[in-house]
């Protein structure tokens, strides 16, 4: 009791002890599960009789352990964010990997084996889609397409450069004797390993770069590269797998051309699948006005089906899900209700956070089991050197070429951050675990090297990238919404640049974007947007946003009016003539603000429950009515002001005419 009282006075210590208690309980359950199972089986064959309570550990073991680990990770996150100094220095992904290492070590010591691994099927079918779906749906489309050329350059050319150079150099190092002879791998094996270890990982990039807060252009280029290089990675991985299985001597020239054709089909096909599902999703949400409750369900299902359909046809599932989210966002957000938008936003963010937590914890757990990997210092060190060097050389060469065509060139410090931000993660680990040991003899060595590369890039580079960004004074993201003035000028500049291109006879970027906006306005929006949304004036939407902002500011102003005593005297306007003073003026202003803006709630209102509609609560209904009354008062004030001004203008015109006539 004394310990509990002392702990409650310091919430951080209490949470720390709670997390330790949860951790001990979970580990005890895991370590004793086999004993309980044996005892349960022996009792089933022994004496009879009805049991009031039975131990059903085998029935709930897997979900119970996963839920408990997530609970431990969530408590660890809370503790992690208690220290502002520690949070700014250490990325959350590093903390989760360390937690996974501790969990894996305890399980391995207690049970002498490691039954929990990062399963590739679980990763590619359930964990990765939640992260990619969140990233694609909330992708800043304008910024993404403004930098699409640079993103494609780094994703395609850069990934091919890194994969081929890493694979050939590792084979050369093997021939030179730096890598041990026990690593039984040929040229195709090293090219396969170079293909899976060279791609920038989207999970790691999101986890680290969102905490660094680099400027928007730099983030979208690195993040876009990590998403779009999936097609290159998938094709190279499958091509080299087939080459290894048939043997290097059975590979013909036609097979290389088939690989090139496969890249085009995988990338373009995955993009088309995503856009088709985006159109279907936007069209379906046109007709959900009377069943708002299922709007989020349609979004989650169709975006996920875009991913699974691409996997079904061996296309790029990441590209499919990304472009599905980008393509449908504008139309879906306009069709669905505000409650559905909020539900989709927070559900996607929650699922992505859970998936990211599971991935990094299981990366730490999987690294503990030494039976799954074999160590070779030459291979590990050579791989680390090659991926860092070729990443830097590739970024520098491609940026030099791109700056010839970019209006705003990428500076040297941007190139340093891009080179240093080439993080590897769970995608590479899942691909290397999928290798067949019968065909790839050096699989265990590749697994160990991949674990070291992932830990080095996520932990060491993740820890040092924030100090590097501060030291180089890289421009940071502003993290604010643009003002109406900025939006107006940005739109005006778009039209001006489009006009300049038309006058010069050039079909540049702004020309084609203007053509797309016209096509979207005349055809796509009519097809995919609800009629009431399509005909709603943009001016009315802006006016509604301004009123909401004004209402919030009025509430904030009212909150600062605090009386010095608890007197409940009702003041009137005449008091100001007899008792002057600043305090009285504030009280009067508060009193009349309340009189003008608040109303007595109707107690006759009866709420009801429905499974098909989002019922409106009493507070929300009152807030809506207050907003409607304020809108009505503003419109009436606007009309009366306009009428008085019009009447005054007519009166002045009449006076002027009379004077002229005189």
Secondary structure, DSSP 8 states (H G I E B T S, - for coil): -HHHHHHHTSHHHHHHHHHHHHHHHHHHHHHTHHHHHHHHHHHHHS-----SS---HHHHHHHHHHHHHHHHHHHHHHHHTT-HHHHHHS-HHHHHHHHHHHHHHHHHHHHSS------HHHIIIIIHHHHHHHHHHT--HHHHHHTHHHHHIIIIIIHHHHHHHHHHHHHHHHHHT-S-TTS---HHHHHHHHHHHSS--HHHHHHHHHHHTB-HHHHHHHHHHHHHTHHHHHHHHHHHHHHHHH-GGG--HHHHHHHHHHHHHHHHHHHHHHHHHHHHHHHHGGG-TT-GGGHHHHHHHHHHHHHHHHHHTT--HHHHHHHHHHHHHHHHHHHS-HHHHHHHHHHHHHHHHHHHHHHHHHHHHHTT-GGG----HHHHHHHHHHHHHHHHHHHHHHHHHHTTT-SS---HHHHHHHHHT----HHHHHHHHTS-TTT-TTHHHHHHHHHHHHHIIIIIIHHHHHHHHHHHT--B---S---HHHHHHHHHHHHHHHHHHHHHT---HHHHHHHHHHHIIIIIHHHHS-HHHHTS-HHHHHHHHHHHHHHHHHHHHHHT---SS-------TTHHHHS--HHHHHHHHHHHHHHHH-----TT------SSS----HHHHHHHHHHHHHHHHHHHHHHHHHHHHHHHHHHHHHHHHHHHH-
